[in-house]
Amino acid sequence: MEKRRFLTIICGISGLVSVFLPWISIDAFQLTMNVNGFGRGDTPTDAFVSLILFGLIVALSLIGERKEEFSPVFSYSICGLAVLSFIFGLVEFFAVHGKVATVDAQLRAVSEAAYKGGSVGYGVYISLVASLVVVILLGLPIVHHFQRKHQ
């Protein structure tokens, strides 16, 4: 299997798995609570959008001859999906960070001594890294292709 195709599939699968990993981690009252993308109390559309984007990245990566590089159409499509996924991941990072800040204030008001802190979970970071790696893997050859064309 071609290296970029293989790494794109691995990153897509990592992004799919990241939806089920903790997006919020709260440590209070001798308990640690982790909440994934589906269980944050909002509508589960956040997790579904990530699942769809990463699922499309994996599906498009599996189409075609596995020993060959991506065709330009698939490269552009997958890179575009990865950019959307990265932007969505950044929005999620700041949304989750805002929710953690709200929970921080509420729990600190209840008991400053028992509350140890809250943070953005590692699932959000894995999602961001997975989409960024795909953008780099497929974006650099696209940029290089346009540079060669204009010389």
CYANA upper distance limits for C-alpha pairs under 8 A (distance plus 0.5 A):
  1 MET  CA      5 ARG  CA      7.56
  1 MET  CA      6 PHE  CA      6.81
  1 MET  CA     66 ARG  CA      5.63
  1 MET  CA     67 LYS  CA      5.06
  1 MET  CA     68 GLU  CA      8.02
  2 GLU  CA      6 PHE  CA      6.64
  2 GLU  CA     66 ARG  CA      6.84
  2 GLU  CA     67 LYS  CA      5.47
  2 GLU  CA     68 GLU  CA      6.44
  2 GLU  CA     69 GLU  CA      6.74
  3 LYS  CA      7 LEU  CA      6.62
  4 ARG  CA      8 THR  CA      6.47
  4 ARG  CA     69 GLU  CA      7.90
  4 ARG  CA    137 LEU  CA      6.99
  4 ARG  CA    138 LEU  CA      8.14
  5 ARG  CA      9 ILE  CA      6.74
  5 ARG  CA     61 SER  CA      6.65
  5 ARG  CA     66 ARG  CA      7.83
  5 ARG  CA     69 GLU  CA      7.46
  5 ARG  CA     70 PHE  CA      7.60
  6 PHE  CA     10 ILE  CA      6.77
  7 LEU  CA     11 CYS  CA      6.57
  7 LEU  CA    134 VAL  CA      8.36
  8 THR  CA     12 GLY  CA      6.54
  8 THR  CA     57 ILE  CA      8.16
  8 THR  CA     58 VAL  CA      7.85
  8 THR  CA     61 SER  CA      7.34
  8 THR  CA    134 VAL  CA      6.24
  8 THR  CA    137 LEU  CA      8.10
  9 ILE  CA     13 ILE  CA      6.65
  9 ILE  CA     57 ILE  CA      7.92
  9 ILE  CA     58 VAL  CA      5.75
  9 ILE  CA     61 SER  CA      6.63
  9 ILE  CA     62 LEU  CA      8.09
 10 ILE  CA     14 SER  CA      6.61
 11 CYS  CA     15 GLY  CA      6.62
 11 CYS  CA    130 ALA  CA      5.33
 11 CYS  CA    131 SER  CA      7.54
 11 CYS  CA    133 VAL  CA      7.73
 11 CYS  CA    134 VAL  CA      7.28
 12 GLY  CA     16 LEU  CA      6.76
 12 GLY  CA     54 PHE  CA      5.62
 12 GLY  CA     55 GLY  CA      7.40
 12 GLY  CA     57 ILE  CA      6.34
 12 GLY  CA     58 VAL  CA      5.76
 12 GLY  CA    130 ALA  CA      7.30
 12 GLY  CA    131 SER  CA      8.11
 13 ILE  CA     17 VAL  CA      6.70
 13 ILE  CA     54 PHE  CA      7.67
 13 ILE  CA     55 GLY  CA      8.29
 13 ILE  CA     58 VAL  CA      7.32
 14 SER  CA     18 SER  CA      6.56
 14 SER  CA    126 ILE  CA      7.70
 14 SER  CA    127 SER  CA      7.78
 14 SER  CA    130 ALA  CA      6.97
 15 GLY  CA     19 VAL  CA      7.38
 15 GLY  CA     50 SER  CA      8.14
 15 GLY  CA     51 LEU  CA      8.29
 15 GLY  CA     54 PHE  CA      6.34
 15 GLY  CA    126 ILE  CA      7.23
 15 GLY  CA    127 SER  CA      5.36
 15 GLY  CA    130 ALA  CA      6.30
 15 GLY  CA    131 SER  CA      7.76
 16 LEU  CA     20 PHE  CA      8.26
 16 LEU  CA     50 SER  CA      7.78
 16 LEU  CA     51 LEU  CA      6.15
 16 LEU  CA     54 PHE  CA      6.24
 16 LEU  CA     55 GLY  CA      7.30
 17 VAL  CA     21 LEU  CA      7.31
 18 SER  CA     22 PRO  CA      8.35
 18 SER  CA    123 GLY  CA      5.07
 18 SER  CA    124 VAL  CA      7.34
 18 SER  CA    126 ILE  CA      6.49
 18 SER  CA    127 SER  CA      6.21
 19 VAL  CA     23 TRP  CA      8.33
 19 VAL  CA     36 ASN  CA      6.98
 19 VAL  CA     37 GLY  CA      5.92
 19 VAL  CA     38 PHE  CA      8.15
 19 VAL  CA     47 ALA  CA      6.45
 19 VAL  CA     50 SER  CA      7.42
 19 VAL  CA     51 LEU  CA      7.52
 19 VAL  CA    123 GLY  CA      6.87
 19 VAL  CA    124 VAL  CA      8.25
 19 VAL  CA    127 SER  CA      8.13
 20 PHE  CA     36 ASN  CA      5.93
 20 PHE  CA     37 GLY  CA      6.92
 20 PHE  CA     38 PHE  CA      7.99
 20 PHE  CA    123 GLY  CA      7.87
 21 LEU  CA     35 VAL  CA      8.32
 21 LEU  CA     36 ASN  CA      5.86
 21 LEU  CA     37 GLY  CA      8.09
 21 LEU  CA    121 GLY  CA      8.27
 21 LEU  CA    122 TYR  CA      7.63
 21 LEU  CA    123 GLY  CA      5.25
 22 PRO  CA     34 ASN  CA      5.76
 22 PRO  CA     35 VAL  CA      5.59
 22 PRO  CA     36 ASN  CA      4.81
 22 PRO  CA     37 GLY  CA      7.80
 22 PRO  CA    121 GLY  CA      5.38
 22 PRO  CA    122 TYR  CA      6.58
 22 PRO  CA    123 GLY  CA      5.66
 22 PRO  CA    124 VAL  CA      8.16
 23 TRP  CA     34 ASN  CA      7.70
 23 TRP  CA     35 VAL  CA      6.27
 23 TRP  CA     36 ASN  CA      5.34
 23 TRP  CA     37 GLY  CA      6.47
 23 TRP  CA     96 VAL  CA      7.76
 23 TRP  CA    120 VAL  CA      6.30
 23 TRP  CA    121 GLY  CA      4.56
 23 TRP  CA    122 TYR  CA      6.81
 23 TRP  CA    123 GLY  CA      5.66
 23 TRP  CA    124 VAL  CA      5.98
 24 ILE  CA     34 ASN  CA      6.11
 24 ILE  CA     35 VAL  CA      5.67
 24 ILE  CA     36 ASN  CA      7.25
 24 ILE  CA     96 VAL  CA      7.29
 24 ILE  CA    100 VAL  CA      7.65
 24 ILE  CA    118 GLY  CA      7.90
 24 ILE  CA    119 SER  CA      6.54
 24 ILE  CA    120 VAL  CA      5.29
 24 ILE  CA    121 GLY  CA      4.96
 25 SER  CA     32 THR  CA      7.58
 25 SER  CA     33 MET  CA      6.22
 25 SER  CA     34 ASN  CA      4.99
 25 SER  CA     35 VAL  CA      7.08
 25 SER  CA    118 GLY  CA      6.05
 25 SER  CA    119 SER  CA      5.81
 25 SER  CA    120 VAL  CA      6.68
 25 SER  CA    121 GLY  CA      5.83
 26 ILE  CA     32 THR  CA      6.17
 26 ILE  CA     33 MET  CA      5.62
 26 ILE  CA     34 ASN  CA      6.94
 26 ILE  CA    100 VAL  CA      8.42
 26 ILE  CA    117 GLY  CA      6.62
 26 ILE  CA    118 GLY  CA      4.69
 26 ILE  CA    119 SER  CA      7.00
 27 ASP  CA     31 LEU  CA      6.32
 27 ASP  CA     32 THR  CA      4.87
 27 ASP  CA     33 MET  CA      6.86
 27 ASP  CA    115 TYR  CA      7.12
 27 ASP  CA    116 LYS  CA      5.97
 27 ASP  CA    117 GLY  CA      6.01
 27 ASP  CA    118 GLY  CA      6.51
 28 ALA  CA     32 THR  CA      6.87
 28 ALA  CA    107 LEU  CA      8.37
 28 ALA  CA    114 ALA  CA      6.33
 28 ALA  CA    115 TYR  CA      4.83
 28 ALA  CA    116 LYS  CA      6.03
 28 ALA  CA    117 GLY  CA      7.34
 29 PHE  CA    114 ALA  CA      5.44
 29 PHE  CA    115 TYR  CA      6.59
 30 GLN  CA    114 ALA  CA      7.81
 34 ASN  CA    121 GLY  CA      8.00
 35 VAL  CA     39 GLY  CA      6.22
 35 VAL  CA     40 ARG  CA      6.60
 36 ASN  CA     40 ARG  CA      7.25
 36 ASN  CA    123 GLY  CA      8.04
 37 GLY  CA     44 PRO  CA      7.64
 37 GLY  CA     46 ASP  CA      7.05
 37 GLY  CA     47 ALA  CA      5.37
 38 PHE  CA     44 PRO  CA      5.63
 38 PHE  CA     46 ASP  CA      8.02
 38 PHE  CA     47 ALA  CA      6.12
 39 GLY  CA     44 PRO  CA      7.81
 40 ARG  CA     44 PRO  CA      8.38
 44 PRO  CA     48 PHE  CA      6.95
 45 THR  CA     49 VAL  CA      6.47
 46 ASP  CA     50 SER  CA      7.05
 46 ASP  CA     92 GLU  CA      8.30
 47 ALA  CA     51 LEU  CA      6.62
 48 PHE  CA     52 ILE  CA      6.53
 49 VAL  CA     53 LEU  CA      6.64
 50 SER  CA     54 PHE  CA      6.57
 50 SER  CA     85 SER  CA      7.29
 50 SER  CA     88 PHE  CA      8.33
 51 LEU  CA     55 GLY  CA      6.19
 52 ILE  CA     56 LEU  CA      6.53
 53 LEU  CA     57 ILE  CA      6.84
 53 LEU  CA     81 LEU  CA      6.72
 53 LEU  CA     82 ALA  CA      8.06
 53 LEU  CA     84 LEU  CA      8.32
 53 LEU  CA     85 SER  CA      6.72
 54 PHE  CA     58 VAL  CA      6.78
 54 PHE  CA     81 LEU  CA      8.40
 54 PHE  CA     82 ALA  CA      8.29
 54 PHE  CA     85 SER  CA      7.95
 55 GLY  CA     59 ALA  CA      6.55
 56 LEU  CA     60 LEU  CA      6.41
 56 LEU  CA     78 ILE  CA      8.43
 56 LEU  CA     81 LEU  CA      8.19
 57 ILE  CA     61 SER  CA      6.58
 57 ILE  CA     78 ILE  CA      6.10
 57 ILE  CA     81 LEU  CA      7.19
 57 ILE  CA     82 ALA  CA      7.82
 58 VAL  CA     62 LEU  CA      6.83
 59 ALA  CA     63 ILE  CA      7.17
 60 LEU  CA     74 PHE  CA      7.34
 60 LEU  CA     78 ILE  CA      7.39
 61 SER  CA     70 PHE  CA      8.40
 61 SER  CA     74 PHE  CA      8.29
 61 SER  CA     78 ILE  CA      8.12
 62 LEU  CA     66 ARG  CA      7.68
 64 GLY  CA     70 PHE  CA      8.48
 70 PHE  CA     74 PHE  CA      6.40
 70 PHE  CA     75 SER  CA      6.19
 71 SER  CA     75 SER  CA      6.62
 72 PRO  CA     76 TYR  CA      6.58
 73 VAL  CA     77 SER  CA      6.61
 74 PHE  CA     78 ILE  CA      6.38
 75 SER  CA     79 CYS  CA      6.41
 75 SER  CA    138 LEU  CA      6.64
 75 SER  CA    142 ILE  CA      8.30
 76 TYR  CA     80 GLY  CA      6.44
 76 TYR  CA    138 LEU  CA      8.34
 76 TYR  CA    142 ILE  CA      8.27
 77 SER  CA     81 LEU  CA      6.71
 78 ILE  CA     82 ALA  CA      6.61
 78 ILE  CA    138 LEU  CA      8.31
 79 CYS  CA     83 VAL  CA      6.66
 79 CYS  CA    134 VAL  CA      7.20
 79 CYS  CA    135 VAL  CA      5.87
 79 CYS  CA    138 LEU  CA      6.37
 79 CYS  CA    139 GLY  CA      6.82
 80 GLY  CA     84 LEU  CA      6.73
 80 GLY  CA    135 VAL  CA      8.50
 81 LEU  CA     85 SER  CA      6.53
 82 ALA  CA     86 PHE  CA      6.55
 82 ALA  CA    131 SER  CA      5.48
 82 ALA  CA    132 LEU  CA      7.57
 82 ALA  CA    134 VAL  CA      6.65
 82 ALA  CA    135 VAL  CA      6.26
 83 VAL  CA     87 ILE  CA      6.67
 83 VAL  CA    131 SER  CA      7.45
 83 VAL  CA    132 LEU  CA      8.02
 83 VAL  CA    135 VAL  CA      6.83
 84 LEU  CA     88 PHE  CA      6.51
 85 SER  CA     89 GLY  CA      6.43
 85 SER  CA    128 LEU  CA      8.26
 85 SER  CA    131 SER  CA      6.55
 86 PHE  CA     90 LEU  CA      6.70
 86 PHE  CA    127 SER  CA      8.20
 86 PHE  CA    128 LEU  CA      6.09
 86 PHE  CA    131 SER  CA      5.85
 86 PHE  CA    132 LEU  CA      6.82
 87 ILE  CA     91 VAL  CA      6.80
 88 PHE  CA     92 GLU  CA      6.59
 89 GLY  CA     93 PHE  CA      6.49
 89 GLY  CA    124 VAL  CA      7.26
 89 GLY  CA    127 SER  CA      7.06
 89 GLY  CA    128 LEU  CA      6.08
 90 LEU  CA     94 PHE  CA      6.85
 90 LEU  CA    128 LEU  CA      7.69
 91 VAL  CA     95 ALA  CA      6.59
 92 GLU  CA     96 VAL  CA      6.34
 92 GLU  CA    124 VAL  CA      7.99
 93 PHE  CA     97 HIS  CA      6.42
 93 PHE  CA    120 VAL  CA      7.68
 93 PHE  CA    124 VAL  CA      6.91
 94 PHE  CA     98 GLY  CA      6.53
 95 ALA  CA     99 LYS  CA      6.81
 96 VAL  CA    100 VAL  CA      6.61
 96 VAL  CA    120 VAL  CA      6.81
 97 HIS  CA    101 ALA  CA      6.72
 97 HIS  CA    119 SER  CA      7.62
 97 HIS  CA    120 VAL  CA      6.43
 98 GLY  CA    102 THR  CA      6.81
 99 LYS  CA    103 VAL  CA      6.69
100 VAL  CA    104 ASP  CA      6.40
100 VAL  CA    118 GLY  CA      6.41
100 VAL  CA    119 SER  CA      6.73
100 VAL  CA    120 VAL  CA      7.63
101 ALA  CA    105 ALA  CA      6.82
101 ALA  CA    118 GLY  CA      8.29
102 THR  CA    106 GLN  CA      6.88
103 VAL  CA    107 LEU  CA      6.50
103 VAL  CA    118 GLY  CA      8.28
104 ASP  CA    108 ARG  CA      6.41
104 ASP  CA    117 GLY  CA      7.15
104 ASP  CA    118 GLY  CA      6.97
105 ALA  CA    109 ALA  CA      6.70
106 GLN  CA    110 VAL  CA      7.08
107 LEU  CA    111 SER  CA      6.77
107 LEU  CA    112 GLU  CA      7.84
107 LEU  CA    115 TYR  CA      6.97
108 ARG  CA    112 GLU  CA      5.09
108 ARG  CA    115 TYR  CA      6.72
111 SER  CA    115 TYR  CA      6.82
120 VAL  CA    124 VAL  CA      7.64
121 GLY  CA    125 TYR  CA      7.82
122 TYR  CA    126 ILE  CA      6.69
123 GLY  CA    127 SER  CA      6.70
124 VAL  CA    128 LEU  CA      6.78
125 TYR  CA    129 VAL  CA      6.63
126 ILE  CA    130 ALA  CA      6.45
127 SER  CA    131 SER  CA      6.76
128 LEU  CA    132 LEU  CA      6.57
129 VAL  CA    133 VAL  CA      6.54
130 ALA  CA    134 VAL  CA      6.96
131 SER  CA    135 VAL  CA      6.77
132 LEU  CA    136 ILE  CA      6.71
133 VAL  CA    137 LEU  CA      6.46
134 VAL  CA    138 LEU  CA      6.54
134 VAL  CA    139 GLY  CA      8.29
135 VAL  CA    139 GLY  CA      5.63
135 VAL  CA    140 LEU  CA      8.37
136 ILE  CA    140 LEU  CA      6.22
137 LEU  CA    141 PRO  CA      7.95
138 LEU  CA    142 ILE  CA      7.06
139 GLY  CA    143 VAL  CA      6.71
140 LEU  CA    144 HIS  CA      6.56
141 PRO  CA    145 HIS  CA      6.45
142 ILE  CA    146 PHE  CA      6.92
143 VAL  CA    147 GLN  CA      6.73
144 HIS  CA    148 ARG  CA      6.74
145 HIS  CA    149 LYS  CA      6.82
146 PHE  CA    150 HIS  CA      6.84
147 GLN  CA    151 GLN  CA      6.94
